[in-house]
């Protein structure tokens, strides 16, 4: 989307903007979980609720993507 190289399959030298953001998010999540008296049950419920709300739109997007011949190419070749 932003024309940045991103993936865990790339070497850190190839995806210089991806790895710092990825590591930063891991540090923030670990800090949140390790915070004393953090409401972990509420946090877990909030994450699951967000996942449930976003699931229908992600499903529609994936169905549209799977039906796009420009993305997936032609269908399988059928033998007579």
N, C-alpha and C positions, 0 to 999 in steps of 0.2 A: 504494500500500500504506500509506503514511503520510499520505495526503491532502495531499501537498505538490505544488505545481505544478512540473513538471519536463519539460523538452524543450529541445533546441537551437532549436526553432522559436519559442519564446517569447522575448520581450525580457528582458534582464537585470533590468529593474524588476519584471517579472511573476514571475520564478522566482528570487527572492533567495536561496533555500537551495540551489538546484541549481548555479548557476554557480560559487560558491566551492568547492564539493566537487569539481566537474568540473575546475576549474583546479588545485586542490590535487593531485588524482590525476595530472594531466599533469606537474606539477612533480616529484612523487615518482618517476614513471616515468623522466623525463628525468634526474633525479639518479642513479637506479640505473644507467641505461645509461651515463652519463658518468663513473661512478666508476672510477678506475684499477684495473686488475687484477680487475675484476668477472668472474665466470664466466658470460659471455653465452651460451655454448653450453649450459651446464647450465640457465640461466634459460629459454632458448628451448625446450629439451626439456621442462622442467617445465610451461610454459604450454601446450604442445601436448598433453601428457599429461592435464592438467586439462581441456582442451577435449574430448578424446576420451572422458574419463570422464563428463563432463556431457552429452554429445551425446545419448545414449539417453533420458535423462529429459526433455530439452528437446524431443526429437522426439515423445515421448508427449504432453507438454503441448500442443504445437502441433496434433497430430491431434485431441485432445479439444476444443481451442478451435475448430478449424475445423468440427467437427461439432455445435457448440452453436448451436441456432437462436436462442436468446435473445441471443447475441452478434452473429451475422452477419445475423439477420433471415431472412425467408422466402427460398426458393430462387428461381431465375429463372422468369419467367412464360413458359409455353410456348404457342406459337400452335397452333391446331387444324390 
